[in-house]
Amino acid sequence: MSPLRQSACSSASDDDQRYAGMDEKKRKRMISNRESARRSRMKKQKLLQDLTGEVSRLQAANKNIVSKIDETTERYAICAAQNNVLRAQAMELTDRLRYLNDVIDSTGLAADVADPLLKPLQNPCPMQPIASSGLFKF
């Protein structure tokens, strides 16, 4: 028998001997109260262990969430920086286009220009039928 078990057994027999002089009803009530207190302590200890385990699980989950937030914040900062660069480039290109349009308008070259790049929706070459090579016979 383990020492703890032995002490519990000897404690129970000590209790019995200690309360032997009392009336039977009072003795049984005291022993019952001690047993109830022991069960209550065990229940409290189990609850404490369960709560400690839950705290550990929640701390791990929290650490994971904080890590994801940090990663997302870093990616957001990178995207914001790239967006600022693209906006600056768009503004620069808009200014250059406005300047070139002003130059074209002021020199009167707008009517004379036949550059297909200035008219991107017009096809520079008319559609011509593709000649059959005679490879396919129907």
Disulfide bonds with the S-S distance in Angstrom:
none
